[in-house]
Amino acid sequence: MFKDSCDSDSLTAGILSQDAVASLLSGSRQGNLYYYDSVDSTNNILKDLASKGSPSGTAVIADHQTNGRGRRGRSFVSPSGAGIYLSYLFKPQNGFDRISDITALTAVAVADSIKKAYGLDTQIKWVNDILMNRKKVCGILVEAFSDGTGKPVDSCIIGIGINVNDAAFPSELSEIASSISKENDGKCFDRALLAAELISSLDALGNGTSEDNYYLERFRELCITTGSRITAFPQMTEQGQGRNGTALSVNDDFSLRVRFDDGTEEDLRSGEVSVRGLYGYT
Ligand code: BTN
């Protein structure tokens, strides 16, 4: 499952390649899988493929991104040889109401993939971060995709960035971000194995192969935001005055029930929530 170090001459465990990922998938699943050594953003490459008619389930994986995008207009640091940068085209059979629903389902799919590939537990910070030991090891960015014909939007690009093995992060991120390796004594993990598990878990979302309530129950089980003191920012930015409160629960539609300090209660469906005790927020 892992080698002791990514620095030794047995780097096999750390290598991510089309062949390595495809060999772990069934023959019929090996199509519509695109691998690149370096791209600006896998979400951009996949948008281009989607606009040319690629089917649901098409996936783009890269070893390195020069312009990885995060939420709130942030960049997502994507060094080579360390992470998995994956975008997946998702066209649910019955469409979708909210991007945040897809984000929540994806968070569960990522957590389950890490568990299956490496046997490791993670937590979810509502609604799109995957944590290990309360540090971020994965971010999710889901973008609606429109083919430009004016038809209702029925597709989205699920972008997942996972810090798997060790890489140097900018010092300002060291309080927030970590890698699976760093949180596990510097061990080197097999990226292809996790990439293949991710694709299988995302395929399961589309096939509806899990019980209806599975994702909601699992999200609630893993979500560490519930019960925490939070600051909510209504826009997708942390600028401006946030509102302090306590996160009470995750509703059936994955929105977050919050009791604010002025006594009012609201269900948050979008925006940003900082959790006290996480990411250097005291
Ligand atoms: C976040 O934490 O704000 C979301 C980060 C999402 C990063 C992934 S990496 C693969 C895909 N391509 C991108 O440019 N972004 C997403």
py3Dmol code that shows the C-alpha trace and the ligand (Angstrom):
import py3Dmol

protein = """\
ATOM      1  CA  MET A   1       0.000   0.000   0.000  1.00  0.00           C
ATOM      2  CA  PHE A   2       2.831   2.390   0.744  1.00  0.00           C
ATOM      3  CA  LYS A   3       6.594   2.513   0.601  1.00  0.00           C
ATOM      4  CA  ASP A   4       8.585   4.004   3.424  1.00  0.00           C
ATOM      5  CA  SER A   5       9.913   6.873   1.438  1.00  0.00           C
ATOM      6  CA  CYS A   6       9.351   8.582  -1.899  1.00  0.00           C
ATOM      7  CA  ASP A   7      13.058   9.505  -2.022  1.00  0.00           C
ATOM      8  CA  SER A   8      14.446   6.013  -2.416  1.00  0.00           C
ATOM      9  CA  ASP A   9      15.194   4.587  -5.823  1.00  0.00           C
ATOM     10  CA  SER A  10      11.963   2.588  -5.633  1.00  0.00           C
ATOM     11  CA  LEU A  11       9.763   5.461  -6.629  1.00  0.00           C
ATOM     12  CA  THR A  12       7.211   3.144  -8.194  1.00  0.00           C
ATOM     13  CA  ALA A  13       4.642   3.782  -5.494  1.00  0.00           C
ATOM     14  CA  GLY A  14       4.606   7.482  -6.190  1.00  0.00           C
ATOM     15  CA  ILE A  15       4.290   7.324  -9.952  1.00  0.00           C
ATOM     16  CA  LEU A  16       1.101   8.527 -11.584  1.00  0.00           C
ATOM     17  CA  SER A  17       0.638   7.653 -15.232  1.00  0.00           C
ATOM     18  CA  GLN A  18      -2.118   6.738 -17.644  1.00  0.00           C
ATOM     19  CA  ASP A  19      -0.965   3.101 -17.675  1.00  0.00           C
ATOM     20  CA  ALA A  20      -0.700   2.892 -13.907  1.00  0.00           C
ATOM     21  CA  VAL A  21      -4.251   4.212 -13.406  1.00  0.00           C
ATOM     22  CA  ALA A  22      -5.810   2.340 -16.344  1.00  0.00           C
ATOM     23  CA  SER A  23      -4.301  -0.983 -15.231  1.00  0.00           C
ATOM     24  CA  LEU A  24      -6.337  -0.700 -12.031  1.00  0.00           C
ATOM     25  CA  LEU A  25      -9.624  -0.129 -13.870  1.00  0.00           C
ATOM     26  CA  SER A  26     -11.722  -2.596 -15.816  1.00  0.00           C
ATOM     27  CA  GLY A  27     -11.111  -2.688 -19.556  1.00  0.00           C
ATOM     28  CA  SER A  28     -14.425  -1.002 -20.318  1.00  0.00           C
ATOM     29  CA  ARG A  29     -13.571   1.862 -17.940  1.00  0.00           C
ATOM     30  CA  GLN A  30     -10.219   2.632 -19.492  1.00  0.00           C
ATOM     31  CA  GLY A  31     -11.750   4.790 -22.234  1.00  0.00           C
ATOM     32  CA  ASN A  32     -12.484   8.481 -21.725  1.00  0.00           C
ATOM     33  CA  LEU A  33      -9.538   8.765 -19.376  1.00  0.00           C
ATOM     34  CA  TYR A  34      -6.968  11.432 -20.255  1.00  0.00           C
ATOM     35  CA  TYR A  35      -3.627  11.779 -18.529  1.00  0.00           C
ATOM     36  CA  TYR A  36      -1.226  14.744 -18.794  1.00  0.00           C
ATOM     37  CA  ASP A  37       2.142  15.436 -17.201  1.00  0.00           C
ATOM     38  CA  SER A  38       1.377  19.143 -16.961  1.00  0.00           C
ATOM     39  CA  VAL A  39      -1.638  21.333 -17.758  1.00  0.00           C
ATOM     40  CA  ASP A  40      -2.829  24.775 -16.701  1.00  0.00           C
ATOM     41  CA  SER A  41      -5.933  23.350 -15.014  1.00  0.00           C
ATOM     42  CA  THR A  42      -7.552  19.947 -15.481  1.00  0.00           C
ATOM     43  CA  ASN A  43     -10.949  21.670 -15.193  1.00  0.00           C
ATOM     44  CA  ASN A  44     -10.068  23.746 -18.289  1.00  0.00           C
ATOM     45  CA  ILE A  45      -8.961  20.700 -20.287  1.00  0.00           C
ATOM     46  CA  LEU A  46     -12.152  18.860 -19.357  1.00  0.00           C
ATOM     47  CA  LYS A  47     -14.357  21.841 -20.272  1.00  0.00           C
ATOM     48  CA  ASP A  48     -12.827  21.734 -23.706  1.00  0.00           C
ATOM     49  CA  LEU A  49     -13.502  17.993 -24.018  1.00  0.00           C
ATOM     50  CA  ALA A  50     -17.070  18.478 -22.728  1.00  0.00           C
ATOM     51  CA  SER A  51     -17.744  21.161 -25.318  1.00  0.00           C
ATOM     52  CA  LYS A  52     -16.693  18.639 -27.986  1.00  0.00           C
ATOM     53  CA  GLY A  53     -19.304  16.180 -26.722  1.00  0.00           C
ATOM     54  CA  SER A  54     -17.376  13.951 -24.316  1.00  0.00           C
ATOM     55  CA  PRO A  55     -19.702  11.727 -22.270  1.00  0.00           C
ATOM     56  CA  SER A  56     -20.421  11.733 -18.560  1.00  0.00           C
ATOM     57  CA  GLY A  57     -17.582  10.021 -16.717  1.00  0.00           C
ATOM     58  CA  THR A  58     -14.817  11.478 -18.860  1.00  0.00           C
ATOM     59  CA  ALA A  59     -11.869  12.113 -16.561  1.00  0.00           C
ATOM     60  CA  VAL A  60      -8.698  14.182 -16.869  1.00  0.00           C
ATOM     61  CA  ILE A  61      -5.768  13.536 -14.551  1.00  0.00           C
ATOM     62  CA  ALA A  62      -2.554  15.540 -14.336  1.00  0.00           C
ATOM     63  CA  ASP A  63       0.678  15.232 -12.385  1.00  0.00           C
ATOM     64  CA  HIS A  64       1.127  19.004 -12.308  1.00  0.00           C
ATOM     65  CA  GLN A  65      -0.969  22.142 -12.831  1.00  0.00           C
ATOM     66  CA  THR A  66       0.505  25.519 -13.644  1.00  0.00           C
ATOM     67  CA  ASN A  67      -2.713  27.375 -12.860  1.00  0.00           C
ATOM     68  CA  GLY A  68      -4.777  25.134 -10.600  1.00  0.00           C
ATOM     69  CA  ARG A  69      -7.974  26.852  -9.498  1.00  0.00           C
ATOM     70  CA  GLY A  70      -9.483  26.773  -6.049  1.00  0.00           C
ATOM     71  CA  ARG A  71     -12.722  28.233  -4.737  1.00  0.00           C
ATOM     72  CA  ARG A  72     -13.119  31.954  -4.151  1.00  0.00           C
ATOM     73  CA  GLY A  73     -10.787  32.759  -7.049  1.00  0.00           C
ATOM     74  CA  ARG A  74      -7.848  31.293  -5.173  1.00  0.00           C
ATOM     75  CA  SER A  75      -5.143  29.264  -6.809  1.00  0.00           C
ATOM     76  CA  PHE A  76      -4.580  25.635  -5.886  1.00  0.00           C
ATOM     77  CA  VAL A  77      -0.883  24.850  -5.510  1.00  0.00           C
ATOM     78  CA  SER A  78      -0.296  21.769  -7.694  1.00  0.00           C
ATOM     79  CA  PRO A  79       3.373  20.674  -7.693  1.00  0.00           C
ATOM     80  CA  SER A  80       4.520  17.716  -9.779  1.00  0.00           C
ATOM     81  CA  GLY A  81       5.287  14.284  -8.391  1.00  0.00           C
ATOM     82  CA  ALA A  82       3.153  14.670  -5.278  1.00  0.00           C
ATOM     83  CA  GLY A  83      -0.568  15.113  -5.808  1.00  0.00           C
ATOM     84  CA  ILE A  84      -3.563  13.994  -7.818  1.00  0.00           C
ATOM     85  CA  TYR A  85      -5.308  16.690  -9.867  1.00  0.00           C
ATOM     86  CA  LEU A  86      -8.415  15.162 -11.348  1.00  0.00           C
ATOM     87  CA  SER A  87     -11.449  16.537 -13.153  1.00  0.00           C
ATOM     88  CA  TYR A  88     -14.520  14.426 -13.848  1.00  0.00           C
ATOM     89  CA  LEU A  89     -17.432  15.251 -16.125  1.00  0.00           C
ATOM     90  CA  PHE A  90     -20.706  14.537 -14.359  1.00  0.00           C
ATOM     91  CA  LYS A  91     -24.111  14.599 -16.030  1.00  0.00           C
ATOM     92  CA  PRO A  92     -26.558  13.175 -13.477  1.00  0.00           C
ATOM     93  CA  GLN A  93     -29.469  11.306 -15.104  1.00  0.00           C
ATOM     94  CA  ASN A  94     -32.014  13.543 -13.397  1.00  0.00           C
ATOM     95  CA  GLY A  95     -30.021  16.761 -13.573  1.00  0.00           C
ATOM     96  CA  PHE A  96     -29.124  18.567 -10.375  1.00  0.00           C
ATOM     97  CA  ASP A  97     -30.481  21.464  -8.363  1.00  0.00           C
ATOM     98  CA  ARG A  98     -27.428  22.829  -6.644  1.00  0.00           C
ATOM     99  CA  ILE A  99     -23.698  22.644  -7.171  1.00  0.00           C
ATOM    100  CA  SER A 100     -23.298  22.342  -3.391  1.00  0.00           C
ATOM    101  CA  ASP A 101     -25.146  18.972  -3.474  1.00  0.00           C
ATOM    102  CA  ILE A 102     -22.637  17.619  -5.975  1.00  0.00           C
ATOM    103  CA  THR A 103     -19.803  19.003  -3.864  1.00  0.00           C
ATOM    104  CA  ALA A 104     -21.116  17.178  -0.796  1.00  0.00           C
ATOM    105  CA  LEU A 105     -21.506  13.879  -2.677  1.00  0.00           C
ATOM    106  CA  THR A 106     -17.982  14.284  -4.017  1.00  0.00           C
ATOM    107  CA  ALA A 107     -16.599  14.906  -0.532  1.00  0.00           C
ATOM    108  CA  VAL A 108     -18.011  11.550   0.570  1.00  0.00           C
ATOM    109  CA  ALA A 109     -16.663   9.856  -2.573  1.00  0.00           C
ATOM    110  CA  VAL A 110     -13.172  11.248  -1.858  1.00  0.00           C
ATOM    111  CA  ALA A 111     -13.229  10.233   1.809  1.00  0.00           C
ATOM    112  CA  ASP A 112     -14.360   6.720   0.852  1.00  0.00           C
ATOM    113  CA  SER A 113     -11.677   6.455  -1.843  1.00  0.00           C
ATOM    114  CA  ILE A 114      -8.922   7.378   0.629  1.00  0.00           C
ATOM    115  CA  LYS A 115     -10.291   4.802   3.058  1.00  0.00           C
ATOM    116  CA  LYS A 116     -10.431   2.087   0.384  1.00  0.00           C
ATOM    117  CA  ALA A 117      -7.028   2.853  -1.155  1.00  0.00           C
ATOM    118  CA  TYR A 118      -5.011   3.483   2.012  1.00  0.00           C
ATOM    119  CA  GLY A 119      -7.219   2.401   4.919  1.00  0.00           C
ATOM    120  CA  LEU A 120      -7.061   5.933   6.353  1.00  0.00           C
ATOM    121  CA  ASP A 121      -9.812   7.998   7.951  1.00  0.00           C
ATOM    122  CA  THR A 122     -10.541  11.590   6.982  1.00  0.00           C
ATOM    123  CA  GLN A 123     -12.980  14.277   8.027  1.00  0.00           C
ATOM    124  CA  ILE A 124     -15.035  16.766   6.000  1.00  0.00           C
ATOM    125  CA  LYS A 125     -15.106  20.499   6.613  1.00  0.00           C
ATOM    126  CA  TRP A 126     -18.458  21.654   5.230  1.00  0.00           C
ATOM    127  CA  VAL A 127     -18.787  21.602   2.359  1.00  0.00           C
ATOM    128  CA  ASN A 128     -15.721  20.928   0.249  1.00  0.00           C
ATOM    129  CA  ASP A 129     -12.529  20.268   2.190  1.00  0.00           C
ATOM    130  CA  ILE A 130     -11.174  16.867   3.188  1.00  0.00           C
ATOM    131  CA  LEU A 131      -9.038  16.900   6.323  1.00  0.00           C
ATOM    132  CA  MET A 132      -6.609  14.611   8.015  1.00  0.00           C
ATOM    133  CA  ASN A 133      -5.711  15.450  11.611  1.00  0.00           C
ATOM    134  CA  ARG A 134      -7.670  18.687  11.113  1.00  0.00           C
ATOM    135  CA  LYS A 135      -5.449  19.787   8.217  1.00  0.00           C
ATOM    136  CA  LYS A 136      -6.597  20.121   4.634  1.00  0.00           C
ATOM    137  CA  VAL A 137      -5.336  17.381   2.314  1.00  0.00           C
ATOM    138  CA  CYS A 138      -7.896  17.828  -0.455  1.00  0.00           C
ATOM    139  CA  GLY A 139     -10.023  20.539  -2.007  1.00  0.00           C
ATOM    140  CA  ILE A 140     -13.016  20.187  -4.306  1.00  0.00           C
ATOM    141  CA  LEU A 141     -14.155  22.698  -6.902  1.00  0.00           C
ATOM    142  CA  VAL A 142     -17.342  21.889  -8.807  1.00  0.00           C
ATOM    143  CA  GLU A 143     -18.152  24.130 -11.764  1.00  0.00           C
ATOM    144  CA  ALA A 144     -21.380  24.095 -13.754  1.00  0.00           C
ATOM    145  CA  PHE A 145     -20.834  23.378 -17.429  1.00  0.00           C
ATOM    146  CA  SER A 146     -22.956  24.804 -20.191  1.00  0.00           C
ATOM    147  CA  ASP A 147     -22.483  23.826 -23.825  1.00  0.00           C
ATOM    148  CA  GLY A 148     -23.393  27.355 -24.907  1.00  0.00           C
ATOM    149  CA  THR A 149     -26.587  26.321 -26.750  1.00  0.00           C
ATOM    150  CA  GLY A 150     -28.884  27.884 -24.159  1.00  0.00           C
ATOM    151  CA  LYS A 151     -30.104  24.492 -22.898  1.00  0.00           C
ATOM    152  CA  PRO A 152     -30.538  24.232 -19.093  1.00  0.00           C
ATOM    153  CA  VAL A 153     -27.262  23.408 -17.394  1.00  0.00           C
ATOM    154  CA  ASP A 154     -27.251  19.669 -16.738  1.00  0.00           C
ATOM    155  CA  SER A 155     -23.542  18.947 -16.429  1.00  0.00           C
ATOM    156  CA  CYS A 156     -20.774  19.875 -14.100  1.00  0.00           C
ATOM    157  CA  ILE A 157     -17.046  19.542 -13.878  1.00  0.00           C
ATOM    158  CA  ILE A 158     -15.959  18.003 -10.586  1.00  0.00           C
ATOM    159  CA  GLY A 159     -12.399  19.108  -9.820  1.00  0.00           C
ATOM    160  CA  ILE A 160     -10.490  17.334  -7.062  1.00  0.00           C
ATOM    161  CA  GLY A 161      -7.000  18.187  -5.839  1.00  0.00           C
ATOM    162  CA  ILE A 162      -5.392  15.823  -3.316  1.00  0.00           C
ATOM    163  CA  ASN A 163      -2.032  16.388  -1.674  1.00  0.00           C
ATOM    164  CA  VAL A 164      -0.847  12.807  -1.490  1.00  0.00           C
ATOM    165  CA  ASN A 165       2.927  12.734  -1.123  1.00  0.00           C
ATOM    166  CA  ASP A 166       5.273  15.315   0.254  1.00  0.00           C
ATOM    167  CA  ALA A 167       5.839  18.568  -1.540  1.00  0.00           C
ATOM    168  CA  ALA A 168       6.975  21.967  -0.451  1.00  0.00           C
ATOM    169  CA  PHE A 169       3.989  24.243   0.147  1.00  0.00           C
ATOM    170  CA  PRO A 170       4.316  28.007   0.411  1.00  0.00           C
ATOM    171  CA  SER A 171       4.971  28.856   4.073  1.00  0.00           C
ATOM    172  CA  GLU A 172       1.685  30.767   4.396  1.00  0.00           C
ATOM    173  CA  LEU A 173      -0.168  27.510   3.699  1.00  0.00           C
ATOM    174  CA  SER A 174       1.691  25.393   6.242  1.00  0.00           C
ATOM    175  CA  GLU A 175      -0.876  26.002   9.023  1.00  0.00           C
ATOM    176  CA  ILE A 176      -3.728  25.036   6.710  1.00  0.00           C
ATOM    177  CA  ALA A 177      -2.569  22.526   4.149  1.00  0.00           C
ATOM    178  CA  SER A 178      -0.864  19.202   4.572  1.00  0.00           C
ATOM    179  CA  SER A 179      -0.503  15.981   2.638  1.00  0.00           C
ATOM    180  CA  ILE A 180      -1.573  12.439   3.341  1.00  0.00           C
ATOM    181  CA  SER A 181       2.116  11.562   3.540  1.00  0.00           C
ATOM    182  CA  LYS A 182       2.921  14.312   6.046  1.00  0.00           C
ATOM    183  CA  GLU A 183       0.079  13.199   8.273  1.00  0.00           C
ATOM    184  CA  ASN A 184       1.386   9.611   8.146  1.00  0.00           C
ATOM    185  CA  ASP A 185       5.048   9.846   9.116  1.00  0.00           C
ATOM    186  CA  GLY A 186       6.260  10.788   5.639  1.00  0.00           C
ATOM    187  CA  LYS A 187       5.264   7.478   4.053  1.00  0.00           C
ATOM    188  CA  CYS A 188       4.976   7.373   0.276  1.00  0.00           C
ATOM    189  CA  PHE A 189       1.540   6.507  -1.077  1.00  0.00           C
ATOM    190  CA  ASP A 190       0.500   4.986  -4.394  1.00  0.00           C
ATOM    191  CA  ARG A 191      -1.180   7.805  -6.310  1.00  0.00           C
ATOM    192  CA  ALA A 192      -2.433   5.605  -9.153  1.00  0.00           C
ATOM    193  CA  LEU A 193      -4.303   3.417  -6.683  1.00  0.00           C
ATOM    194  CA  LEU A 194      -6.115   6.407  -5.207  1.00  0.00           C
ATOM    195  CA  ALA A 195      -6.817   7.928  -8.639  1.00  0.00           C
ATOM    196  CA  ALA A 196      -8.436   4.656  -9.768  1.00  0.00           C
ATOM    197  CA  GLU A 197     -10.523   4.471  -6.569  1.00  0.00           C
ATOM    198  CA  LEU A 198     -11.662   8.052  -7.129  1.00  0.00           C
ATOM    199  CA  ILE A 199     -12.836   7.278 -10.638  1.00  0.00           C
ATOM    200  CA  SER A 200     -14.738   4.212  -9.413  1.00  0.00           C
ATOM    201  CA  SER A 201     -16.350   6.182  -6.560  1.00  0.00           C
ATOM    202  CA  LEU A 202     -17.364   9.004  -8.903  1.00  0.00           C
ATOM    203  CA  ASP A 203     -18.790   6.472 -11.369  1.00  0.00           C
ATOM    204  CA  ALA A 204     -20.884   5.088  -8.494  1.00  0.00           C
ATOM    205  CA  LEU A 205     -22.461   8.545  -8.005  1.00  0.00           C
ATOM    206  CA  GLY A 206     -23.780   8.431 -11.559  1.00  0.00           C
ATOM    207  CA  ASN A 207     -24.858   4.789 -11.415  1.00  0.00           C
ATOM    208  CA  GLY A 208     -26.836   5.425  -8.254  1.00  0.00           C
ATOM    209  CA  THR A 209     -25.320   2.225  -6.893  1.00  0.00           C
ATOM    210  CA  SER A 210     -25.348   3.354  -3.256  1.00  0.00           C
ATOM    211  CA  GLU A 211     -28.443   3.477  -1.073  1.00  0.00           C
ATOM    212  CA  ASP A 212     -30.319   6.779  -1.261  1.00  0.00           C
ATOM    213  CA  ASN A 213     -29.390   7.924   2.195  1.00  0.00           C
ATOM    214  CA  TYR A 214     -25.842   6.674   2.154  1.00  0.00           C
ATOM    215  CA  TYR A 215     -24.168   9.945   1.140  1.00  0.00           C
ATOM    216  CA  LEU A 216     -26.131  12.062   3.597  1.00  0.00           C
ATOM    217  CA  GLU A 217     -25.466   9.742   6.518  1.00  0.00           C
ATOM    218  CA  ARG A 218     -21.795   9.426   5.668  1.00  0.00           C
ATOM    219  CA  PHE A 219     -21.454  13.194   5.202  1.00  0.00           C
ATOM    220  CA  ARG A 220     -22.987  13.770   8.641  1.00  0.00           C
ATOM    221  CA  GLU A 221     -20.707  11.156  10.166  1.00  0.00           C
ATOM    222  CA  LEU A 222     -17.550  12.780   8.763  1.00  0.00           C
ATOM    223  CA  CYS A 223     -18.466  16.470   8.995  1.00  0.00           C
ATOM    224  CA  ILE A 224     -16.503  18.159  11.763  1.00  0.00           C
ATOM    225  CA  THR A 225     -18.173  21.530  11.201  1.00  0.00           C
ATOM    226  CA  THR A 226     -21.267  20.412  13.095  1.00  0.00           C
ATOM    227  CA  GLY A 227     -21.118  21.476  16.732  1.00  0.00           C
ATOM    228  CA  SER A 228     -18.263  23.923  16.066  1.00  0.00           C
ATOM    229  CA  ARG A 229     -18.074  27.661  16.505  1.00  0.00           C
ATOM    230  CA  ILE A 230     -18.014  29.168  13.029  1.00  0.00           C
ATOM    231  CA  THR A 231     -17.868  32.444  11.175  1.00  0.00           C
ATOM    232  CA  ALA A 232     -20.065  32.556   8.088  1.00  0.00           C
ATOM    233  CA  PHE A 233     -19.286  34.753   5.106  1.00  0.00           C
ATOM    234  CA  PRO A 234     -22.312  35.119   2.834  1.00  0.00           C
ATOM    235  CA  GLN A 235     -20.336  35.593  -0.344  1.00  0.00           C
ATOM    236  CA  MET A 236     -17.687  33.222  -1.648  1.00  0.00           C
ATOM    237  CA  THR A 237     -15.079  35.399  -0.024  1.00  0.00           C
ATOM    238  CA  GLU A 238     -13.743  35.876   3.437  1.00  0.00           C
ATOM    239  CA  GLN A 239     -13.632  39.608   2.968  1.00  0.00           C
ATOM    240  CA  GLY A 240     -15.998  41.797   4.924  1.00  0.00           C
ATOM    241  CA  GLN A 241     -17.729  41.118   8.188  1.00  0.00           C
ATOM    242  CA  GLY A 242     -18.525  37.505   8.893  1.00  0.00           C
ATOM    243  CA  ARG A 243     -21.279  36.405  11.293  1.00  0.00           C
ATOM    244  CA  ASN A 244     -20.374  34.307  14.303  1.00  0.00           C
ATOM    245  CA  GLY A 245     -22.446  31.384  15.425  1.00  0.00           C
ATOM    246  CA  THR A 246     -22.558  27.671  16.092  1.00  0.00           C
ATOM    247  CA  ALA A 247     -23.112  25.055  13.378  1.00  0.00           C
ATOM    248  CA  LEU A 248     -25.988  22.891  14.575  1.00  0.00           C
ATOM    249  CA  SER A 249     -26.494  20.197  11.948  1.00  0.00           C
ATOM    250  CA  VAL A 250     -26.378  19.194   8.302  1.00  0.00           C
ATOM    251  CA  ASN A 251     -29.888  19.268   6.825  1.00  0.00           C
ATOM    252  CA  ASP A 252     -31.275  16.647   4.444  1.00  0.00           C
ATOM    253  CA  ASP A 253     -30.293  18.825   1.473  1.00  0.00           C
ATOM    254  CA  PHE A 254     -26.683  19.150   2.776  1.00  0.00           C
ATOM    255  CA  SER A 255     -27.225  22.776   3.831  1.00  0.00           C
ATOM    256  CA  LEU A 256     -25.748  23.764   7.189  1.00  0.00           C
ATOM    257  CA  ARG A 257     -28.074  24.778  10.017  1.00  0.00           C
ATOM    258  CA  VAL A 258     -26.450  27.579  12.019  1.00  0.00           C
ATOM    259  CA  ARG A 259     -27.538  29.426  15.155  1.00  0.00           C
ATOM    260  CA  PHE A 260     -26.029  32.895  15.029  1.00  0.00           C
ATOM    261  CA  ASP A 261     -25.031  34.750  18.167  1.00  0.00           C
ATOM    262  CA  ASP A 262     -27.948  37.181  17.714  1.00  0.00           C
ATOM    263  CA  GLY A 263     -30.269  34.193  18.286  1.00  0.00           C
ATOM    264  CA  THR A 264     -31.418  33.769  14.687  1.00  0.00           C
ATOM    265  CA  GLU A 265     -31.106  30.445  12.864  1.00  0.00           C
ATOM    266  CA  GLU A 266     -30.393  30.006   9.168  1.00  0.00           C
ATOM    267  CA  ASP A 267     -29.633  27.275   6.657  1.00  0.00           C
ATOM    268  CA  LEU A 268     -26.464  28.027   4.711  1.00  0.00           C
ATOM    269  CA  ARG A 269     -26.310  26.665   1.179  1.00  0.00           C
ATOM    270  CA  SER A 270     -23.379  28.573  -0.218  1.00  0.00           C
ATOM    271  CA  GLY A 271     -20.770  31.040   0.863  1.00  0.00           C
ATOM    272  CA  GLU A 272     -17.854  30.279   3.073  1.00  0.00           C
ATOM    273  CA  VAL A 273     -17.637  29.049   6.627  1.00  0.00           C
ATOM    274  CA  SER A 274     -14.524  29.317   8.785  1.00  0.00           C
ATOM    275  CA  VAL A 275     -14.358  26.826  11.626  1.00  0.00           C
ATOM    276  CA  ARG A 276     -12.770  27.914  14.873  1.00  0.00           C
ATOM    277  CA  GLY A 277      -9.767  25.732  15.677  1.00  0.00           C
ATOM    278  CA  LEU A 278      -9.081  24.949  12.028  1.00  0.00           C
ATOM    279  CA  TYR A 279      -6.645  26.526   9.587  1.00  0.00           C
ATOM    280  CA  GLY A 280      -5.119  28.776  12.243  1.00  0.00           C
ATOM    281  CA  TYR A 281      -8.490  30.369  13.070  1.00  0.00           C
ATOM    282  CA  THR A 282      -8.582  30.904  16.833  1.00  0.00           C
TER     283      THR A 282
END
"""
ligand_1 = """\
16
BTN
C -10.331 24.480 -3.119
O -9.791 23.902 -2.166
O -10.580 25.698 -3.078
C -10.668 23.692 -4.337
C -9.435 23.167 -5.024
C -9.736 22.350 -6.267
C -8.484 21.967 -7.003
C -8.742 21.011 -8.131
S -7.259 20.290 -8.739
C -8.120 19.619 -10.087
C -9.088 20.683 -10.561
N -8.443 21.615 -11.458
C -8.379 22.845 -10.963
O -7.873 23.831 -11.538
N -8.943 22.871 -9.745
C -9.444 21.578 -9.347
"""
view = py3Dmol.view(width=600, height=400)
view.addModel(protein, "pdb")
view.setStyle({"model": 0}, {"cartoon": {"style": "trace"}})
view.addModel(ligand_1, "xyz")
view.setStyle({"model": 1}, {"stick": {}})
view.zoomTo()
view.show()
